[in-house]
Amino acid sequence: MENDIIFNLNEVRHRIEEACKVSGRNPADVQLLLATKTVPAEKIRIAIEAGETLMGENKMQELRDKDDILKNLPVERHFIGHLQTNKVKDVLKYVTCIQSLDRISLADELHKQLQKLNRKLDVFVQVNTSYEESKFGLAPEEVLSFIKKIKTYETLNIKGLMTIGLLDVEKEKMIPSLRLLKTIRDEIYAEGIASDLKLSMGMSQDLELAIAEGSNMVRVGTSIFGNRFLGKEIWNENLLE
Ligand SMILES: *Cc1c(COP(=O)(O)O)cnc(C)c1O
């Protein structure tokens, strides 16, 4: 088990390096986040001990169940799943960043709880760049006004944009939803609404394409930890709840 994870992790690191080389990107500009839903803490620990420092969970329950082990390890935990407003308070106990900010009601609740805690939080705005009904995230057209609004919440540090690209067997079909996230960022820059935004995109299947399209953070699960019960064919964020 340990050897498998380290072997896979090295492969993923190699894929990232190669993709950077091919697209003339600096590898220092592309971080790896371990996507750890359904992965037991002991397995995550192996990747952390091998030098990884970022992980993302999709469920509050899993954050809580793995906390005993993970809280003592040098890893930053992000939330990357759909976040229900009533879970905000609990999730904030474990994470330093929420990558799935996708609606004002969630920003409101985060702001309220963060004010009580007298703390700030890093956030990524999730965008549904593939326009699939099975995915959460703001419609691309809504992002500019959304960011204008949440900029006024002093508890939220807007770190970037996140998307789950369209997964397909054909590369040509996967590229547009990745490219669109960068286009949106460029619009935000052009309007002077925000600067220095990271793009969180790319997973096991499309990390090379995402890096070519400007990703600053790839979120990888399957290629490191193996297949989850959930098959790629039925990728649907709603099923992850
Ligand atoms: C599961 C998940 C990933 C990783 O997907 P893999 O195909 O297993 O690499 C990335 N981002 C989000 C939001 C996820 O839920």
Ligand as a Chemical Component Dictionary entry (heavy atoms), coordinates in Angstrom:
data_LIG
# 
_chem_comp.id                   LIG 
_chem_comp.type                 NON-POLYMER 
_chem_comp.pdbx_formal_charge   0 
_chem_comp.three_letter_code    LIG 
# 
loop_
_chem_comp_atom.comp_id 
_chem_comp_atom.atom_id 
_chem_comp_atom.alt_atom_id 
_chem_comp_atom.type_symbol 
_chem_comp_atom.charge 
_chem_comp_atom.model_Cartn_x 
_chem_comp_atom.model_Cartn_y 
_chem_comp_atom.model_Cartn_z 
_chem_comp_atom.pdbx_ordinal 
LIG C1 C1 C 0 -12.642 14.034 -6.354  1  
LIG C2 C2 C 0 -12.301 15.398 -6.753  2  
LIG C3 C3 C 0 -11.111 15.671 -7.443  3  
LIG C4 C4 C 0 -10.128 14.597 -7.857  4  
LIG O1 O1 O 0 -10.631 13.778 -8.856  5  
LIG P1 P1 P 0 -9.805  12.520 -9.410  6  
LIG O2 O2 O 0 -10.416 12.240 -10.707 7  
LIG O3 O3 O 0 -9.996  11.431 -8.409  8  
LIG O4 O4 O 0 -8.383  12.930 -9.491  9  
LIG C5 C5 C 0 -10.835 16.995 -7.753  10 
LIG N1 N1 N 0 -11.692 17.988 -7.429  11 
LIG C6 C6 C 0 -12.844 17.765 -6.772  12 
LIG C7 C7 C 0 -13.722 18.906 -6.443  13 
LIG C8 C8 C 0 -13.186 16.463 -6.414  14 
LIG O5 O5 O 0 -14.339 16.253 -5.782  15 
# 
loop_
_chem_comp_bond.comp_id 
_chem_comp_bond.atom_id_1 
_chem_comp_bond.atom_id_2 
_chem_comp_bond.value_order 
_chem_comp_bond.pdbx_ordinal 
LIG C1 C2 SING 1  
LIG C2 C3 SING 2  
LIG C2 C8 DOUB 3  
LIG C3 C4 SING 4  
LIG C3 C5 DOUB 5  
LIG C4 O1 SING 6  
LIG O1 P1 SING 7  
LIG P1 O2 DOUB 8  
LIG P1 O3 SING 9  
LIG P1 O4 SING 10 
LIG C5 N1 SING 11 
LIG N1 C6 DOUB 12 
LIG C6 C7 SING 13 
LIG C6 C8 SING 14 
LIG C8 O5 SING 15 
# 
